[in-house]
Amino acid sequence: MATLFDERERAFEALFAQEEELRFRTLVRRNRIIGTWMSGRLGLSNEEAETYTRRLVEAVASPLTEEALMDRLRTELIGRGHEAAAAELPDLFARASAEAALAVREENRAA
């Protein structure tokens, strides 16, 4: 017979797993938004844009921090002469994160 402690432990583990899944889905969606934005700034073709965005989505599984990802994107933009776009990255990350979190929460409620 499960004790109250065991039941609470399972409930906390289930909650943690659900929160991690939502966080992962939010990061994937955020990186997809950022990938689309970056592709437009870099003038990539549709095929190149899909590949570029896929790479950013796959970066979610890497140990790359948000700051490291932003630095990498900033370097890429500056290297291609898009200094003004590079300055927009912090705001882009904030907007994309908020938009992604809202969309994932709405999807989760609908399911």
Gaussian input, Z-matrix of N, CA and C with variables (Angstrom, degrees):
# hf/3-21g

backbone

0 1
 N
 C     1     B1
 C     2     B2     1     A1
 N     3     B3     2     A2     1     D1
 C     4     B4     3     A3     2     D2
 C     5     B5     4     A4     3     D3
 N     6     B6     5     A5     4     D4
 C     7     B7     6     A6     5     D5
 C     8     B8     7     A7     6     D6
 N     9     B9     8     A8     7     D7
 C    10    B10     9     A9     8     D8
 C    11    B11    10    A10     9     D9
 N    12    B12    11    A11    10    D10
 C    13    B13    12    A12    11    D11
 C    14    B14    13    A13    12    D12
 N    15    B15    14    A14    13    D13
 C    16    B16    15    A15    14    D14
 C    17    B17    16    A16    15    D15
 N    18    B18    17    A17    16    D16
 C    19    B19    18    A18    17    D17
 C    20    B20    19    A19    18    D18
 N    21    B21    20    A20    19    D19
 C    22    B22    21    A21    20    D20
 C    23    B23    22    A22    21    D21
 N    24    B24    23    A23    22    D22
 C    25    B25    24    A24    23    D23
 C    26    B26    25    A25    24    D24
 N    27    B27    26    A26    25    D25
 C    28    B28    27    A27    26    D26
 C    29    B29    28    A28    27    D27
 N    30    B30    29    A29    28    D28
 C    31    B31    30    A30    29    D29
 C    32    B32    31    A31    30    D30
 N    33    B33    32    A32    31    D31
 C    34    B34    33    A33    32    D32
 C    35    B35    34    A34    33    D33
 N    36    B36    35    A35    34    D34
 C    37    B37    36    A36    35    D35
 C    38    B38    37    A37    36    D36
 N    39    B39    38    A38    37    D37
 C    40    B40    39    A39    38    D38
 C    41    B41    40    A40    39    D39
 N    42    B42    41    A41    40    D40
 C    43    B43    42    A42    41    D41
 C    44    B44    43    A43    42    D42
 N    45    B45    44    A44    43    D43
 C    46    B46    45    A45    44    D44
 C    47    B47    46    A46    45    D45
 N    48    B48    47    A47    46    D46
 C    49    B49    48    A48    47    D47
 C    50    B50    49    A49    48    D48
 N    51    B51    50    A50    49    D49
 C    52    B52    51    A51    50    D50
 C    53    B53    52    A52    51    D51
 N    54    B54    53    A53    52    D52
 C    55    B55    54    A54    53    D53
 C    56    B56    55    A55    54    D54
 N    57    B57    56    A56    55    D55
 C    58    B58    57    A57    56    D56
 C    59    B59    58    A58    57    D57
 N    60    B60    59    A59    58    D58
 C    61    B61    60    A60    59    D59
 C    62    B62    61    A61    60    D60
 N    63    B63    62    A62    61    D61
 C    64    B64    63    A63    62    D62
 C    65    B65    64    A64    63    D63
 N    66    B66    65    A65    64    D64
 C    67    B67    66    A66    65    D65
 C    68    B68    67    A67    66    D66
 N    69    B69    68    A68    67    D67
 C    70    B70    69    A69    68    D68
 C    71    B71    70    A70    69    D69
 N    72    B72    71    A71    70    D70
 C    73    B73    72    A72    71    D71
 C    74    B74    73    A73    72    D72
 N    75    B75    74    A74    73    D73
 C    76    B76    75    A75    74    D74
 C    77    B77    76    A76    75    D75
 N    78    B78    77    A77    76    D76
 C    79    B79    78    A78    77    D77
 C    80    B80    79    A79    78    D78
 N    81    B81    80    A80    79    D79
 C    82    B82    81    A81    80    D80
 C    83    B83    82    A82    81    D81
 N    84    B84    83    A83    82    D82
 C    85    B85    84    A84    83    D83
 C    86    B86    85    A85    84    D84
 N    87    B87    86    A86    85    D85
 C    88    B88    87    A87    86    D86
 C    89    B89    88    A88    87    D87
 N    90    B90    89    A89    88    D88
 C    91    B91    90    A90    89    D89
 C    92    B92    91    A91    90    D90
 N    93    B93    92    A92    91    D91
 C    94    B94    93    A93    92    D92
 C    95    B95    94    A94    93    D93
 N    96    B96    95    A95    94    D94
 C    97    B97    96    A96    95    D95
 C    98    B98    97    A97    96    D96
 N    99    B99    98    A98    97    D97
 C   100   B100    99    A99    98    D98
 C   101   B101   100   A100    99    D99
 N   102   B102   101   A101   100   D100
 C   103   B103   102   A102   101   D101
 C   104   B104   103   A103   102   D102
 N   105   B105   104   A104   103   D103
 C   106   B106   105   A105   104   D104
 C   107   B107   106   A106   105   D105
 N   108   B108   107   A107   106   D106
 C   109   B109   108   A108   107   D107
 C   110   B110   109   A109   108   D108
 N   111   B111   110   A110   109   D109
 C   112   B112   111   A111   110   D110
 C   113   B113   112   A112   111   D111
 N   114   B114   113   A113   112   D112
 C   115   B115   114   A114   113   D113
 C   116   B116   115   A115   114   D114
 N   117   B117   116   A116   115   D115
 C   118   B118   117   A117   116   D116
 C   119   B119   118   A118   117   D117
 N   120   B120   119   A119   118   D118
 C   121   B121   120   A120   119   D119
 C   122   B122   121   A121   120   D120
 N   123   B123   122   A122   121   D121
 C   124   B124   123   A123   122   D122
 C   125   B125   124   A124   123   D123
 N   126   B126   125   A125   124   D124
 C   127   B127   126   A126   125   D125
 C   128   B128   127   A127   126   D126
 N   129   B129   128   A128   127   D127
 C   130   B130   129   A129   128   D128
 C   131   B131   130   A130   129   D129
 N   132   B132   131   A131   130   D130
 C   133   B133   132   A132   131   D131
 C   134   B134   133   A133   132   D132
 N   135   B135   134   A134   133   D133
 C   136   B136   135   A135   134   D134
 C   137   B137   136   A136   135   D135
 N   138   B138   137   A137   136   D136
 C   139   B139   138   A138   137   D137
 C   140   B140   139   A139   138   D138
 N   141   B141   140   A140   139   D139
 C   142   B142   141   A141   140   D140
 C   143   B143   142   A142   141   D141
 N   144   B144   143   A143   142   D142
 C   145   B145   144   A144   143   D143
 C   146   B146   145   A145   144   D144
 N   147   B147   146   A146   145   D145
 C   148   B148   147   A147   146   D146
 C   149   B149   148   A148   147   D147
 N   150   B150   149   A149   148   D148
 C   151   B151   150   A150   149   D149
 C   152   B152   151   A151   150   D150
 N   153   B153   152   A152   151   D151
 C   154   B154   153   A153   152   D152
 C   155   B155   154   A154   153   D153
 N   156   B156   155   A155   154   D154
 C   157   B157   156   A156   155   D155
 C   158   B158   157   A157   156   D156
 N   159   B159   158   A158   157   D157
 C   160   B160   159   A159   158   D158
 C   161   B161   160   A160   159   D159
 N   162   B162   161   A161   160   D160
 C   163   B163   162   A162   161   D161
 C   164   B164   163   A163   162   D162
 N   165   B165   164   A164   163   D163
 C   166   B166   165   A165   164   D164
 C   167   B167   166   A166   165   D165
 N   168   B168   167   A167   166   D166
 C   169   B169   168   A168   167   D167
 C   170   B170   169   A169   168   D168
 N   171   B171   170   A170   169   D169
 C   172   B172   171   A171   170   D170
 C   173   B173   172   A172   171   D171
 N   174   B174   173   A173   172   D172
 C   175   B175   174   A174   173   D173
 C   176   B176   175   A175   174   D174
 N   177   B177   176   A176   175   D175
 C   178   B178   177   A177   176   D176
 C   179   B179   178   A178   177   D177
 N   180   B180   179   A179   178   D178
 C   181   B181   180   A180   179   D179
 C   182   B182   181   A181   180   D180
 N   183   B183   182   A182   181   D181
 C   184   B184   183   A183   182   D182
 C   185   B185   184   A184   183   D183
 N   186   B186   185   A185   184   D184
 C   187   B187   186   A186   185   D185
 C   188   B188   187   A187   186   D186
 N   189   B189   188   A188   187   D187
 C   190   B190   189   A189   188   D188
 C   191   B191   190   A190   189   D189
 N   192   B192   191   A191   190   D190
 C   193   B193   192   A192   191   D191
 C   194   B194   193   A193   192   D192
 N   195   B195   194   A194   193   D193
 C   196   B196   195   A195   194   D194
 C   197   B197   196   A196   195   D195
 N   198   B198   197   A197   196   D196
 C   199   B199   198   A198   197   D197
 C   200   B200   199   A199   198   D198
 N   201   B201   200   A200   199   D199
 C   202   B202   201   A201   200   D200
 C   203   B203   202   A202   201   D201
 N   204   B204   203   A203   202   D202
 C   205   B205   204   A204   203   D203
 C   206   B206   205   A205   204   D204
 N   207   B207   206   A206   205   D205
 C   208   B208   207   A207   206   D206
 C   209   B209   208   A208   207   D207
 N   210   B210   209   A209   208   D208
 C   211   B211   210   A210   209   D209
 C   212   B212   211   A211   210   D210
 N   213   B213   212   A212   211   D211
 C   214   B214   213   A213   212   D212
 C   215   B215   214   A214   213   D213
 N   216   B216   215   A215   214   D214
 C   217   B217   216   A216   215   D215
 C   218   B218   217   A217   216   D216
 N   219   B219   218   A218   217   D217
 C   220   B220   219   A219   218   D218
 C   221   B221   220   A220   219   D219
 N   222   B222   221   A221   220   D220
 C   223   B223   222   A222   221   D221
 C   224   B224   223   A223   222   D222
 N   225   B225   224   A224   223   D223
 C   226   B226   225   A225   224   D224
 C   227   B227   226   A226   225   D225
 N   228   B228   227   A227   226   D226
 C   229   B229   228   A228   227   D227
 C   230   B230   229   A229   228   D228
 N   231   B231   230   A230   229   D229
 C   232   B232   231   A231   230   D230
 C   233   B233   232   A232   231   D231
 N   234   B234   233   A233   232   D232
 C   235   B235   234   A234   233   D233
 C   236   B236   235   A235   234   D234
 N   237   B237   236   A236   235   D235
 C   238   B238   237   A237   236   D236
 C   239   B239   238   A238   237   D237
 N   240   B240   239   A239   238   D238
 C   241   B241   240   A240   239   D239
 C   242   B242   241   A241   240   D240
 N   243   B243   242   A242   241   D241
 C   244   B244   243   A243   242   D242
 C   245   B245   244   A244   243   D243
 N   246   B246   245   A245   244   D244
 C   247   B247   246   A246   245   D245
 C   248   B248   247   A247   246   D246
 N   249   B249   248   A248   247   D247
 C   250   B250   249   A249   248   D248
 C   251   B251   250   A250   249   D249
 N   252   B252   251   A251   250   D250
 C   253   B253   252   A252   251   D251
 C   254   B254   253   A253   252   D252
 N   255   B255   254   A254   253   D253
 C   256   B256   255   A255   254   D254
 C   257   B257   256   A256   255   D255
 N   258   B258   257   A257   256   D256
 C   259   B259   258   A258   257   D257
 C   260   B260   259   A259   258   D258
 N   261   B261   260   A260   259   D259
 C   262   B262   261   A261   260   D260
 C   263   B263   262   A262   261   D261
 N   264   B264   263   A263   262   D262
 C   265   B265   264   A264   263   D263
 C   266   B266   265   A265   264   D264
 N   267   B267   266   A266   265   D265
 C   268   B268   267   A267   266   D266
 C   269   B269   268   A268   267   D267
 N   270   B270   269   A269   268   D268
 C   271   B271   270   A270   269   D269
 C   272   B272   271   A271   270   D270
 N   273   B273   272   A272   271   D271
 C   274   B274   273   A273   272   D272
 C   275   B275   274   A274   273   D273
 N   276   B276   275   A275   274   D274
 C   277   B277   276   A276   275   D275
 C   278   B278   277   A277   276   D276
 N   279   B279   278   A278   277   D277
 C   280   B280   279   A279   278   D278
 C   281   B281   280   A280   279   D279
 N   282   B282   281   A281   280   D280
 C   283   B283   282   A282   281   D281
 C   284   B284   283   A283   282   D282
 N   285   B285   284   A284   283   D283
 C   286   B286   285   A285   284   D284
 C   287   B287   286   A286   285   D285
 N   288   B288   287   A287   286   D286
 C   289   B289   288   A288   287   D287
 C   290   B290   289   A289   288   D288
 N   291   B291   290   A290   289   D289
 C   292   B292   291   A291   290   D290
 C   293   B293   292   A292   291   D291
 N   294   B294   293   A293   292   D292
 C   295   B295   294   A294   293   D293
 C   296   B296   295   A295   294   D294
 N   297   B297   296   A296   295   D295
 C   298   B298   297   A297   296   D296
 C   299   B299   298   A298   297   D297
 N   300   B300   299   A299   298   D298
 C   301   B301   300   A300   299   D299
 C   302   B302   301   A301   300   D300
 N   303   B303   302   A302   301   D301
 C   304   B304   303   A303   302   D302
 C   305   B305   304   A304   303   D303
 N   306   B306   305   A305   304   D304
 C   307   B307   306   A306   305   D305
 C   308   B308   307   A307   306   D306
 N   309   B309   308   A308   307   D307
 C   310   B310   309   A309   308   D308
 C   311   B311   310   A310   309   D309
 N   312   B312   311   A311   310   D310
 C   313   B313   312   A312   311   D311
 C   314   B314   313   A313   312   D312
 N   315   B315   314   A314   313   D313
 C   316   B316   315   A315   314   D314
 C   317   B317   316   A316   315   D315
 N   318   B318   317   A317   316   D316
 C   319   B319   318   A318   317   D317
 C   320   B320   319   A319   318   D318
 N   321   B321   320   A320   319   D319
 C   322   B322   321   A321   320   D320
 C   323   B323   322   A322   321   D321
 N   324   B324   323   A323   322   D322
 C   325   B325   324   A324   323   D323
 C   326   B326   325   A325   324   D324
 N   327   B327   326   A326   325   D325
 C   328   B328   327   A327   326   D326
 C   329   B329   328   A328   327   D327
 N   330   B330   329   A329   328   D328
 C   331   B331   330   A330   329   D329
 C   332   B332   331   A331   330   D330

   B1=1.4556
   B2=1.5295
   B3=1.2979
   B4=1.4565
   B5=1.5247
   B6=1.2926
   B7=1.4546
   B8=1.5240
   B9=1.2972
   B10=1.4617
   B11=1.5281
   B12=1.3170
   B13=1.4661
   B14=1.5222
   B15=1.3338
   B16=1.4653
   B17=1.5212
   B18=1.3203
   B19=1.4660
   B20=1.5270
   B21=1.3197
   B22=1.4727
   B23=1.5196
   B24=1.3287
   B25=1.4600
   B26=1.5283
   B27=1.3046
   B28=1.4789
   B29=1.5318
   B30=1.3126
   B31=1.4687
   B32=1.5334
   B33=1.3278
   B34=1.4664
   B35=1.5209
   B36=1.3302
   B37=1.4682
   B38=1.5223
   B39=1.3182
   B40=1.4681
   B41=1.5227
   B42=1.3163
   B43=1.4682
   B44=1.5261
   B45=1.3142
   B46=1.4657
   B47=1.5242
   B48=1.3181
   B49=1.4632
   B50=1.5237
   B51=1.3096
   B52=1.4641
   B53=1.5306
   B54=1.3207
   B55=1.4641
   B56=1.5301
   B57=1.3210
   B58=1.4702
   B59=1.5207
   B60=1.3192
   B61=1.4636
   B62=1.5335
   B63=1.3252
   B64=1.4648
   B65=1.5245
   B66=1.3177
   B67=1.4614
   B68=1.5267
   B69=1.3292
   B70=1.4544
   B71=1.5308
   B72=1.3273
   B73=1.4679
   B74=1.5230
   B75=1.3283
   B76=1.4667
   B77=1.5202
   B78=1.3267
   B79=1.4714
   B80=1.5317
   B81=1.3302
   B82=1.4628
   B83=1.5223
   B84=1.3226
   B85=1.4619
   B86=1.5306
   B87=1.3389
   B88=1.4659
   B89=1.5209
   B90=1.3264
   B91=1.4609
   B92=1.5286
   B93=1.3273
   B94=1.4610
   B95=1.5439
   B96=1.3129
   B97=1.4699
   B98=1.5260
   B99=1.3179
   B100=1.4672
   B101=1.5245
   B102=1.3322
   B103=1.4611
   B104=1.5183
   B105=1.3153
   B106=1.4660
   B107=1.5232
   B108=1.3190
   B109=1.4664
   B110=1.5288
   B111=1.3277
   B112=1.4606
   B113=1.5226
   B114=1.3217
   B115=1.4616
   B116=1.5220
   B117=1.3112
   B118=1.4619
   B119=1.5196
   B120=1.3169
   B121=1.4696
   B122=1.5255
   B123=1.3265
   B124=1.4615
   B125=1.5256
   B126=1.3328
   B127=1.4547
   B128=1.5215
   B129=1.3135
   B130=1.4556
   B131=1.5299
   B132=1.3175
   B133=1.4592
   B134=1.5258
   B135=1.3241
   B136=1.4638
   B137=1.5279
   B138=1.3225
   B139=1.4598
   B140=1.5335
   B141=1.3200
   B142=1.4704
   B143=1.5244
   B144=1.3335
   B145=1.4637
   B146=1.5264
   B147=1.3239
   B148=1.4609
   B149=1.5214
   B150=1.3215
   B151=1.4675
   B152=1.5236
   B153=1.3190
   B154=1.4637
   B155=1.5411
   B156=1.3327
   B157=1.4618
   B158=1.5230
   B159=1.3216
   B160=1.4632
   B161=1.5243
   B162=1.3302
   B163=1.4709
   B164=1.5247
   B165=1.3308
   B166=1.4639
   B167=1.5255
   B168=1.3163
   B169=1.4572
   B170=1.5279
   B171=1.3149
   B172=1.4637
   B173=1.5250
   B174=1.3295
   B175=1.4675
   B176=1.5202
   B177=1.3282
   B178=1.4682
   B179=1.5183
   B180=1.3166
   B181=1.4626
   B182=1.5264
   B183=1.3170
   B184=1.4649
   B185=1.5276
   B186=1.3111
   B187=1.4653
   B188=1.5349
   B189=1.3167
   B190=1.4585
   B191=1.5227
   B192=1.3257
   B193=1.4606
   B194=1.5225
   B195=1.3192
   B196=1.4686
   B197=1.5250
   B198=1.3212
   B199=1.4601
   B200=1.5285
   B201=1.3251
   B202=1.4679
   B203=1.5261
   B204=1.3259
   B205=1.4598
   B206=1.5245
   B207=1.3284
   B208=1.4591
   B209=1.5238
   B210=1.3173
   B211=1.4669
   B212=1.5190
   B213=1.3300
   B214=1.4673
   B215=1.5318
   B216=1.3349
   B217=1.4602
   B218=1.5227
   B219=1.3330
   B220=1.4720
   B221=1.5279
   B222=1.3194
   B223=1.4678
   B224=1.5204
   B225=1.3129
   B226=1.4666
   B227=1.5237
   B228=1.3166
   B229=1.4602
   B230=1.5313
   B231=1.3253
   B232=1.4678
   B233=1.5227
   B234=1.3220
   B235=1.4594
   B236=1.5164
   B237=1.3168
   B238=1.4678
   B239=1.5250
   B240=1.3407
   B241=1.4608
   B242=1.5169
   B243=1.3218
   B244=1.4719
   B245=1.5312
   B246=1.3304
   B247=1.4655
   B248=1.5218
   B249=1.3363
   B250=1.4654
   B251=1.5303
   B252=1.3161
   B253=1.4644
   B254=1.5266
   B255=1.3256
   B256=1.4660
   B257=1.5236
   B258=1.3292
   B259=1.4628
   B260=1.5287
   B261=1.3233
   B262=1.4608
   B263=1.5288
   B264=1.3134
   B265=1.4674
   B266=1.5275
   B267=1.3441
   B268=1.4732
   B269=1.5282
   B270=1.3253
   B271=1.4629
   B272=1.5283
   B273=1.3322
   B274=1.4530
   B275=1.5242
   B276=1.3226
   B277=1.4613
   B278=1.5290
   B279=1.3123
   B280=1.4650
   B281=1.5297
   B282=1.3324
   B283=1.4705
   B284=1.5211
   B285=1.3342
   B286=1.4642
   B287=1.5232
   B288=1.3279
   B289=1.4658
   B290=1.5229
   B291=1.3314
   B292=1.4661
   B293=1.5271
   B294=1.3201
   B295=1.4643
   B296=1.5269
   B297=1.3164
   B298=1.4585
   B299=1.5258
   B300=1.3216
   B301=1.4657
   B302=1.5263
   B303=1.3076
   B304=1.4640
   B305=1.5250
   B306=1.3184
   B307=1.4614
   B308=1.5284
   B309=1.3167
   B310=1.4709
   B311=1.5299
   B312=1.3234
   B313=1.4712
   B314=1.5241
   B315=1.3441
   B316=1.4703
   B317=1.5233
   B318=1.3317
   B319=1.4637
   B320=1.5255
   B321=1.3170
   B322=1.4670
   B323=1.5355
   B324=1.3291
   B325=1.4634
   B326=1.5136
   B327=1.3389
   B328=1.4627
   B329=1.5216
   B330=1.3157
   B331=1.4817
   B332=1.5002
   A1=108.62
   A2=115.64
   A3=120.30
   A4=110.12
   A5=114.01
   A6=118.46
   A7=109.18
   A8=115.11
   A9=120.50
   A10=109.94
   A11=116.07
   A12=120.41
   A13=111.21
   A14=117.50
   A15=121.84
   A16=111.35
   A17=116.36
   A18=120.77
   A19=111.17
   A20=116.35
   A21=120.07
   A22=110.88
   A23=116.93
   A24=121.14
   A25=110.58
   A26=117.12
   A27=120.82
   A28=110.62
   A29=116.89
   A30=120.77
   A31=110.57
   A32=117.27
   A33=120.14
   A34=111.84
   A35=116.87
   A36=120.22
   A37=110.93
   A38=117.06
   A39=121.05
   A40=110.23
   A41=116.95
   A42=120.85
   A43=110.48
   A44=116.63
   A45=120.65
   A46=110.67
   A47=117.45
   A48=121.31
   A49=110.68
   A50=117.42
   A51=120.97
   A52=110.78
   A53=116.90
   A54=120.63
   A55=111.20
   A56=116.90
   A57=120.69
   A58=111.06
   A59=117.42
   A60=120.72
   A61=110.27
   A62=117.51
   A63=120.94
   A64=111.13
   A65=116.74
   A66=120.85
   A67=110.13
   A68=116.86
   A69=121.61
   A70=110.68
   A71=116.77
   A72=120.52
   A73=111.56
   A74=116.79
   A75=120.94
   A76=110.25
   A77=117.81
   A78=121.06
   A79=111.61
   A80=116.63
   A81=120.06
   A82=109.44
   A83=116.58
   A84=120.45
   A85=110.92
   A86=116.64
   A87=120.03
   A88=110.72
   A89=116.62
   A90=119.74
   A91=111.39
   A92=117.10
   A93=119.86
   A94=109.61
   A95=116.86
   A96=121.42
   A97=109.41
   A98=116.56
   A99=121.38
   A100=110.50
   A101=117.07
   A102=120.81
   A103=112.22
   A104=116.32
   A105=120.75
   A106=110.22
   A107=116.99
   A108=121.61
   A109=110.59
   A110=115.96
   A111=120.20
   A112=111.18
   A113=117.12
   A114=121.08
   A115=111.21
   A116=115.99
   A117=120.10
   A118=112.08
   A119=117.10
   A120=120.51
   A121=111.53
   A122=115.91
   A123=120.17
   A124=112.48
   A125=116.73
   A126=120.84
   A127=113.36
   A128=117.51
   A129=121.43
   A130=110.93
   A131=115.92
   A132=121.44
   A133=108.25
   A134=117.29
   A135=120.58
   A136=111.93
   A137=116.24
   A138=120.09
   A139=111.00
   A140=116.51
   A141=120.44
   A142=110.45
   A143=116.64
   A144=121.12
   A145=110.53
   A146=117.14
   A147=120.40
   A148=110.94
   A149=116.36
   A150=120.90
   A151=110.33
   A152=116.54
   A153=122.19
   A154=110.16
   A155=115.52
   A156=120.03
   A157=110.67
   A158=117.36
   A159=121.08
   A160=110.43
   A161=117.00
   A162=120.01
   A163=111.23
   A164=116.93
   A165=119.18
   A166=111.13
   A167=116.81
   A168=119.99
   A169=109.78
   A170=117.11
   A171=120.84
   A172=111.84
   A173=117.17
   A174=121.02
   A175=111.74
   A176=117.43
   A177=120.65
   A178=110.22
   A179=116.96
   A180=121.15
   A181=112.81
   A182=117.32
   A183=120.39
   A184=109.99
   A185=117.06
   A186=119.87
   A187=112.79
   A188=117.32
   A189=122.49
   A190=109.92
   A191=117.56
   A192=120.92
   A193=109.62
   A194=115.54
   A195=120.07
   A196=110.62
   A197=117.27
   A198=121.04
   A199=110.81
   A200=116.39
   A201=120.08
   A202=110.97
   A203=116.76
   A204=120.28
   A205=110.39
   A206=116.33
   A207=120.22
   A208=110.50
   A209=117.98
   A210=121.31
   A211=111.52
   A212=116.20
   A213=120.35
   A214=111.20
   A215=116.15
   A216=120.06
   A217=111.15
   A218=116.08
   A219=120.37
   A220=110.14
   A221=116.71
   A222=121.82
   A223=110.46
   A224=115.85
   A225=120.07
   A226=111.41
   A227=116.95
   A228=120.50
   A229=111.44
   A230=116.48
   A231=120.39
   A232=110.11
   A233=116.57
   A234=120.78
   A235=113.11
   A236=116.37
   A237=120.41
   A238=112.14
   A239=116.01
   A240=120.80
   A241=115.45
   A242=117.04
   A243=121.05
   A244=110.20
   A245=116.55
   A246=120.75
   A247=112.32
   A248=117.04
   A249=120.25
   A250=110.43
   A251=117.16
   A252=120.71
   A253=110.24
   A254=117.37
   A255=120.77
   A256=110.80
   A257=116.63
   A258=120.66
   A259=111.84
   A260=117.92
   A261=122.40
   A262=113.14
   A263=117.88
   A264=120.76
   A265=115.05
   A266=120.08
   A267=117.30
   A268=112.71
   A269=116.84
   A270=120.11
   A271=110.73
   A272=117.01
   A273=121.02
   A274=110.64
   A275=117.25
   A276=120.71
   A277=110.23
   A278=117.48
   A279=120.89
   A280=110.68
   A281=117.26
   A282=121.01
   A283=111.10
   A284=116.69
   A285=120.75
   A286=110.65
   A287=117.57
   A288=120.95
   A289=110.98
   A290=116.76
   A291=120.89
   A292=110.72
   A293=116.86
   A294=121.22
   A295=110.73
   A296=117.01
   A297=121.23
   A298=111.20
   A299=117.10
   A300=120.90
   A301=110.69
   A302=117.01
   A303=120.91
   A304=110.68
   A305=117.27
   A306=121.15
   A307=111.55
   A308=117.27
   A309=120.36
   A310=110.24
   A311=117.87
   A312=120.09
   A313=110.59
   A314=116.34
   A315=119.53
   A316=110.91
   A317=117.33
   A318=121.00
   A319=109.93
   A320=116.36
   A321=121.13
   A322=110.37
   A323=116.62
   A324=119.77
   A325=111.35
   A326=116.51
   A327=121.33
   A328=112.36
   A329=116.16
   A330=119.74
   A331=112.76
   D1=130.51
   D2=-178.02
   D3=-74.06
   D4=139.78
   D5=177.87
   D6=-87.20
   D7=166.00
   D8=178.10
   D9=-58.35
   D10=-38.31
   D11=178.42
   D12=-61.54
   D13=-44.42
   D14=178.92
   D15=-62.10
   D16=-42.68
   D17=178.89
   D18=-62.87
   D19=-44.01
   D20=179.06
   D21=-64.90
   D22=-39.54
   D23=178.39
   D24=-61.47
   D25=-45.20
   D26=178.19
   D27=-63.20
   D28=-40.37
   D29=179.52
   D30=-63.82
   D31=-43.31
   D32=177.84
   D33=-65.50
   D34=-38.69
   D35=177.51
   D36=-64.75
   D37=-40.85
   D38=178.86
   D39=-65.96
   D40=-40.83
   D41=178.19
   D42=-64.41
   D43=-43.05
   D44=178.53
   D45=-61.41
   D46=-44.47
   D47=179.61
   D48=-62.67
   D49=-41.03
   D50=179.16
   D51=-65.80
   D52=-43.02
   D53=179.33
   D54=-64.09
   D55=-39.71
   D56=177.95
   D57=-65.20
   D58=-40.50
   D59=177.92
   D60=-63.20
   D61=-43.81
   D62=178.75
   D63=-64.32
   D64=-39.71
   D65=178.38
   D66=-63.49
   D67=-44.15
   D68=178.92
   D69=-61.64
   D70=-48.10
   D71=179.72
   D72=-62.02
   D73=-35.89
   D74=177.90
   D75=-66.03
   D76=-44.17
   D77=179.40
   D78=-64.54
   D79=-39.03
   D80=177.88
   D81=-61.91
   D82=-47.30
   D83=-179.31
   D84=-64.93
   D85=-40.83
   D86=178.27
   D87=-60.29
   D88=-45.96
   D89=-178.63
   D90=-67.29
   D91=-30.89
   D92=176.40
   D93=-66.25
   D94=-42.03
   D95=177.96
   D96=-62.40
   D97=-46.67
   D98=-179.52
   D99=-64.46
   D100=-40.47
   D101=178.59
   D102=-61.41
   D103=-40.57
   D104=177.68
   D105=-64.71
   D106=-43.44
   D107=179.20
   D108=-63.57
   D109=-46.81
   D110=-179.97
   D111=-61.80
   D112=-42.36
   D113=179.84
   D114=-58.92
   D115=-40.67
   D116=177.45
   D117=-65.38
   D118=-41.50
   D119=-179.67
   D120=-68.70
   D121=-33.27
   D122=-177.69
   D123=-87.17
   D124=-5.76
   D125=178.29
   D126=67.60
   D127=38.50
   D128=-178.12
   D129=-79.79
   D130=149.69
   D131=174.47
   D132=-69.34
   D133=169.36
   D134=-179.39
   D135=-57.98
   D136=-44.84
   D137=-179.60
   D138=-65.94
   D139=-44.00
   D140=178.13
   D141=-63.59
   D142=-38.70
   D143=-179.69
   D144=-64.65
   D145=-41.38
   D146=178.36
   D147=-62.64
   D148=-43.77
   D149=179.46
   D150=-64.82
   D151=-44.47
   D152=-179.46
   D153=-60.90
   D154=-47.75
   D155=-179.25
   D156=-64.44
   D157=-39.93
   D158=178.06
   D159=-60.10
   D160=-41.25
   D161=178.53
   D162=-62.82
   D163=-39.30
   D164=178.68
   D165=-68.32
   D166=-37.26
   D167=177.60
   D168=-65.27
   D169=-41.54
   D170=178.76
   D171=-66.06
   D172=-22.79
   D173=178.80
   D174=-65.30
   D175=-18.31
   D176=178.14
   D177=-60.11
   D178=-36.18
   D179=-178.51
   D180=-79.10
   D181=-10.83
   D182=-179.88
   D183=-86.30
   D184=164.87
   D185=179.22
   D186=-79.73
   D187=14.50
   D188=-178.63
   D189=-67.40
   D190=125.12
   D191=178.67
   D192=-78.25
   D193=165.41
   D194=177.84
   D195=-59.76
   D196=-41.01
   D197=-179.86
   D198=-64.38
   D199=-41.70
   D200=179.24
   D201=-65.74
   D202=-40.28
   D203=177.34
   D204=-63.84
   D205=-44.47
   D206=179.21
   D207=-62.32
   D208=-41.77
   D209=177.80
   D210=-62.14
   D211=-41.77
   D212=178.67
   D213=-62.50
   D214=-43.98
   D215=179.51
   D216=-67.96
   D217=-39.53
   D218=178.45
   D219=-61.03
   D220=-44.94
   D221=179.01
   D222=-60.52
   D223=-42.05
   D224=179.56
   D225=-64.46
   D226=-43.88
   D227=179.91
   D228=-65.06
   D229=-45.96
   D230=-179.91
   D231=-64.15
   D232=-39.64
   D233=178.82
   D234=-61.73
   D235=-25.09
   D236=179.00
   D237=-103.04
   D238=12.37
   D239=174.18
   D240=81.51
   D241=25.49
   D242=-179.30
   D243=-112.96
   D244=60.25
   D245=-177.48
   D246=-62.16
   D247=-39.92
   D248=-179.47
   D249=-63.25
   D250=-41.67
   D251=178.21
   D252=-65.18
   D253=-37.12
   D254=179.13
   D255=-61.29
   D256=-35.70
   D257=179.21
   D258=-68.60
   D259=-20.53
   D260=-179.42
   D261=-82.06
   D262=-11.45
   D263=-173.04
   D264=-56.28
   D265=-45.05
   D266=-179.92
   D267=-59.71
   D268=-41.74
   D269=177.80
   D270=-67.07
   D271=-39.10
   D272=178.51
   D273=-60.80
   D274=-45.72
   D275=179.73
   D276=-61.20
   D277=-42.21
   D278=-179.80
   D279=-64.96
   D280=-47.31
   D281=-179.83
   D282=-64.30
   D283=-45.73
   D284=-178.66
   D285=-64.35
   D286=-38.84
   D287=178.42
   D288=-63.88
   D289=-44.73
   D290=179.73
   D291=-65.09
   D292=-45.08
   D293=179.60
   D294=-62.65
   D295=-43.78
   D296=-179.45
   D297=-65.39
   D298=-43.32
   D299=-179.82
   D300=-62.63
   D301=-42.17
   D302=178.58
   D303=-63.26
   D304=-45.98
   D305=-179.35
   D306=-63.27
   D307=-42.31
   D308=-179.78
   D309=-67.10
   D310=-40.49
   D311=177.64
   D312=-62.08
   D313=-42.79
   D314=179.83
   D315=-65.19
   D316=-41.04
   D317=177.38
   D318=-62.05
   D319=-41.05
   D320=-177.85
   D321=-65.92
   D322=-39.30
   D323=177.98
   D324=-66.58
   D325=-38.39
   D326=-177.93
   D327=-70.18
   D328=-25.01
   D329=-176.48
   D330=-78.71

